[in-house]
Amino acid sequence: MAGPELDRIFARCFRGADGEAALAYLRGLTVEIAAGPEIEDRRLRHLEGQRFIVRTIINMVERGRR
Protein backbone atom coordinates (compact mmCIF):
# COMPACT_ATOMS: atom_id res chain seq x y z
CA MET A 1 0.00 0.00 0.00
CA ALA A 2 1.27 3.45 -0.85
CA GLY A 3 0.21 6.82 -2.11
CA PRO A 4 -2.96 8.71 -1.25
CA GLU A 5 -4.58 5.92 0.78
CA LEU A 6 -1.55 5.62 3.06
CA ASP A 7 -1.48 9.41 3.43
CA ARG A 8 -5.12 9.32 4.58
CA ILE A 9 -4.30 6.56 7.08
CA PHE A 10 -1.52 8.69 8.59
CA ALA A 11 -3.84 11.72 8.67
CA ARG A 12 -6.40 9.68 10.63
CA CYS A 13 -3.74 8.40 13.05
CA PHE A 14 -2.63 11.96 13.87
CA ARG A 15 -6.11 13.52 13.92
CA GLY A 16 -7.37 15.78 16.69
CA ALA A 17 -5.67 17.31 19.69
CA ASP A 18 -3.86 14.11 20.66
CA GLY A 19 -2.48 13.67 17.15
CA GLU A 20 -1.30 17.28 17.02
CA ALA A 21 0.36 16.86 20.42
CA ALA A 22 2.15 13.72 19.21
CA LEU A 23 3.38 15.47 16.06
CA ALA A 24 4.53 18.48 18.10
CA TYR A 25 6.46 16.14 20.40
CA LEU A 26 8.16 14.42 17.45
CA ARG A 27 9.01 17.80 15.88
CA GLY A 28 10.48 18.97 19.19
CA LEU A 29 12.71 15.90 19.44
CA THR A 30 14.01 16.14 15.91
CA VAL A 31 13.14 18.88 13.45
CA GLU A 32 13.18 21.85 15.81
CA ILE A 33 16.49 21.25 17.56
CA ALA A 34 19.77 22.68 16.38
CA ALA A 35 22.95 20.66 16.60
CA GLY A 36 25.99 22.69 17.51
CA PRO A 37 29.39 22.52 15.85
CA GLU A 38 30.65 20.06 18.47
CA ILE A 39 28.25 17.28 17.44
CA GLU A 40 29.91 14.01 16.47
CA ASP A 41 29.46 12.73 12.93
CA ARG A 42 27.58 9.59 13.99
CA ARG A 43 25.23 11.57 16.24
CA LEU A 44 24.51 14.02 13.40
CA ARG A 45 23.78 11.17 11.00
CA HIS A 46 21.45 9.60 13.55
CA LEU A 47 19.64 12.91 14.10
CA GLU A 48 19.28 13.48 10.35
CA GLY A 49 17.77 10.00 9.99
CA GLN A 50 15.26 10.80 12.72
CA ARG A 51 14.46 14.12 11.07
CA PHE A 52 13.88 12.37 7.76
CA ILE A 53 11.38 9.94 9.30
CA VAL A 54 9.50 12.65 11.21
CA ARG A 55 9.41 14.96 8.17
CA THR A 56 8.08 12.04 6.08
CA ILE A 57 5.30 11.45 8.62
CA ILE A 58 4.42 15.16 8.73
CA ASN A 59 4.30 15.35 4.93
CA MET A 60 2.06 12.27 4.74
CA VAL A 61 -0.31 13.69 7.36
CA GLU A 62 -0.50 17.01 5.51
CA ARG A 63 -1.19 15.32 2.16
CA GLY A 64 -3.78 13.05 3.75
CA ARG A 65 -5.66 16.02 5.18
CA ARG A 66 -6.11 17.62 1.74
N, CA, C and O of each residue as an XYZ file, in Angstrom:
264
protein
N       0.849     -1.171      0.000
C       0.000      0.000      0.000
C       0.895      1.235      0.000
O       1.904      1.290      0.702
N       0.512      2.201     -0.785
C       1.274      3.447     -0.846
C       0.383      4.538     -1.407
O      -0.766      4.292     -1.773
N       0.914      5.723     -1.469
C       0.214      6.821     -2.107
C      -0.878      7.434     -1.259
O      -0.792      7.450     -0.031
N      -1.916      7.945     -1.928
C      -2.962      8.706     -1.246
C      -3.662      7.953     -0.112
O      -3.987      8.550      0.914
N      -3.893      6.675     -0.284
C      -4.580      5.923      0.780
C      -3.726      5.871      2.043
O      -4.248      6.038      3.146
N      -2.440      5.644      1.899
C      -1.550      5.616      3.060
C      -1.465      7.000      3.708
O      -1.402      7.112      4.932
N      -1.462      8.046      2.890
C      -1.478      9.408      3.431
C      -2.724      9.635      4.281
O      -2.642     10.229      5.356
N      -3.874      9.166      3.809
C      -5.120      9.320      4.579
C      -5.067      8.524      5.882
O      -5.589      8.974      6.902
N      -4.448      7.361      5.858
C      -4.296      6.559      7.081
C      -3.470      7.326      8.108
O      -3.839      7.388      9.281
N      -2.354      7.912      7.671
C      -1.524      8.694      8.586
C      -2.282      9.909      9.103
O      -2.162     10.259     10.277
N      -3.056     10.554      8.243
C      -3.843     11.716      8.673
C      -4.842     11.311      9.753
O      -5.053     12.055     10.711
N      -5.456     10.144      9.608
C      -6.397      9.677     10.634
C      -5.680      9.347     11.939
O      -6.200      9.626     13.020
N      -4.499      8.759     11.845
C      -3.737      8.405     13.052
C      -3.353      9.634     13.868
O      -3.303      9.577     15.097
N      -3.083     10.747     13.185
C      -2.632     11.957     13.866
C      -3.716     13.033     13.864
O      -3.415     14.225     13.801
N      -4.965     12.610     13.931
C      -6.109     13.518     13.920
C      -6.378     14.038     15.334
O      -6.094     13.356     16.318
N      -6.919     15.230     15.422
C      -7.373     15.783     16.689
C      -6.242     16.314     17.555
O      -5.082     16.367     17.146
N      -6.621     16.704     18.761
C      -5.669     17.314     19.695
C      -4.550     16.349     20.079
O      -3.390     16.751     20.174
N      -4.888     15.089     20.299
C      -3.858     14.108     20.664
C      -2.862     13.902     19.525
O      -1.656     13.811     19.758
N      -3.361     13.830     18.310
C      -2.484     13.671     17.151
C      -1.569     14.862     16.964
O      -0.384     14.703     16.668
N      -2.118     16.062     17.136
C      -1.302     17.275     17.022
C      -0.241     17.317     18.116
O       0.893     17.730     17.871
N      -0.608     16.890     19.319
C       0.361     16.859     20.422
C       1.482     15.865     20.124
O       2.649     16.140     20.405
N       1.133     14.721     19.560
C       2.149     13.719     19.213
C       3.089     14.250     18.136
O       4.303     14.070     18.231
N       2.540     14.901     17.113
C       3.383     15.475     16.060
C       4.278     16.584     16.612
O       5.446     16.687     16.238
N       3.732     17.406     17.494
C       4.533     18.477     18.101
C       5.682     17.888     18.914
O       6.795     18.413     18.891
N       5.416     16.811     19.625
C       6.461     16.145     20.404
C       7.567     15.618     19.487
O       8.751     15.813     19.761
N       7.176     14.951     18.399
C       8.159     14.421     17.451
C       8.969     15.544     16.807
O      10.183     15.426     16.643
N       8.287     16.640     16.441
C       9.005     17.796     15.883
C      10.016     18.329     16.891
O      11.153     18.635     16.533
N       9.604     18.442     18.146
C      10.483     18.966     19.189
C      11.712     18.107     19.425
O      12.777     18.624     19.762
N      11.575     16.815     19.254
C      12.706     15.901     19.439
C      13.686     15.922     18.279
O      14.857     15.581     18.440
N      13.204     16.322     17.111
C      14.014     16.137     15.907
C      14.171     17.399     15.076
O      15.260     17.968     15.000
N      13.107     17.826     14.465
C      13.144     18.882     13.454
C      13.498     20.238     14.049
O      14.197     21.027     13.413
N      13.030     20.516     15.244
C      13.177     21.853     15.815
C      14.404     22.039     16.699
O      14.544     23.083     17.335
N      15.286     21.064     16.754
C      16.494     21.254     17.556
C      17.674     21.542     16.641
O      17.751     21.051     15.515
N      18.566     22.334     17.146
C      19.770     22.682     16.383
C      20.961     21.955     16.994
O      21.165     21.980     18.208
N      21.726     21.324     16.153
C      22.949     20.659     16.602
C      24.095     21.659     16.490
O      24.257     22.316     15.462
N      24.864     21.766     17.522
C      25.992     22.686     17.514
C      27.178     22.132     16.750
O      27.150     20.992     16.287
N      28.209     22.933     16.621
C      29.386     22.517     15.853
C      30.166     21.372     16.505
O      30.991     20.733     15.853
N      29.909     21.116     17.774
C      30.651     20.064     18.472
C      30.035     18.674     18.295
O      30.578     17.696     18.810
N      28.924     18.570     17.585
C      28.247     17.282     17.436
C      29.135     16.298     16.668
O      29.790     16.657     15.690
N      29.137     15.066     17.135
C      29.906     14.014     16.471
C      29.206     13.595     15.184
O      27.984     13.694     15.068
N      29.980     13.134     14.236
C      29.462     12.730     12.935
C      28.363     11.681     13.068
O      27.315     11.804     12.434
N      28.582     10.668     13.871
C      27.583      9.591     13.993
C      26.301     10.091     14.639
O      25.210      9.655     14.272
N      26.422     11.002     15.599
C      25.233     11.574     16.236
C      24.450     12.426     15.236
O      23.220     12.381     15.206
N      25.162     13.199     14.420
C      24.509     14.023     13.402
C      23.784     13.151     12.377
O      22.664     13.461     11.972
N      24.419     12.076     11.967
C      23.781     11.166     11.004
C      22.526     10.531     11.606
O      21.511     10.379     10.926
N      22.603     10.169     12.861
C      21.447      9.595     13.548
C      20.313     10.618     13.619
O      19.162     10.294     13.326
N      20.636     11.841     14.005
C      19.643     12.907     14.096
C      19.010     13.183     12.735
O      17.796     13.360     12.640
N      19.816     13.221     11.695
C      19.279     13.476     10.353
C      18.357     12.344      9.907
O      17.366     12.592      9.220
N      18.668     11.117     10.287
C      17.770     10.000      9.989
C      16.436     10.153     10.698
O      15.381      9.910     10.113
N      16.488     10.558     11.963
C      15.258     10.803     12.716
C      14.454     11.927     12.077
O      13.236     11.823     11.929
N      15.135     12.993     11.703
C      14.456     14.125     11.067
C      13.776     13.699      9.771
O      12.665     14.133      9.469
N      14.452     12.849      9.014
C      13.881     12.372      7.758
C      12.573     11.623      8.007
O      11.577     11.858      7.322
N      12.581     10.728      8.980
C      11.379      9.943      9.296
C      10.245     10.855      9.754
O       9.119     10.738      9.269
N      10.534     11.758     10.682
C       9.498     12.654     11.209
C       8.966     13.553     10.099
O       7.757     13.758      9.997
N       9.851     14.090      9.269
C       9.409     14.957      8.167
C       8.545     14.163      7.185
O       7.579     14.699      6.640
N       8.885     12.890      6.954
C       8.077     12.038      6.082
C       6.678     11.862      6.661
O       5.688     11.965      5.938
N       6.595     11.599      7.957
C       5.295     11.448      8.623
C       4.492     12.735      8.511
O       3.313     12.699      8.159
N       5.115     13.869      8.805
C       4.421     15.159      8.735
C       3.901     15.410      7.318
O       2.760     15.836      7.143
N       4.722     15.152      6.323
C       4.297     15.349      4.932
C       3.123     14.448      4.570
O       2.196     14.880      3.885
N       3.159     13.196      5.025
C       2.061     12.275      4.736
C       0.774     12.742      5.397
O      -0.293     12.701      4.784
N       0.870     13.185      6.641
C      -0.308     13.692      7.357
C      -0.887     14.895      6.616
O      -2.098     14.978      6.411
N      -0.030     15.816      6.218
C      -0.505     17.014      5.507
C      -1.169     16.657      4.180
O      -2.216     17.210      3.845
N      -0.575     15.744      3.429
C      -1.188     15.319      2.159
C      -2.515     14.611      2.406
O      -3.477     14.806      1.663
N      -2.563     13.792      3.447
C      -3.781     13.051      3.752
C      -4.926     13.925      4.212
O      -6.089     13.538      4.094
N      -4.618     15.090      4.730
C      -5.658     16.024      5.181
C      -6.251     16.831      4.034
O      -7.310     17.439      4.194
N      -5.598     16.848      2.895
C      -6.111     17.618      1.740
C      -7.208     16.877      1.016
O      -7.745     17.380      0.029
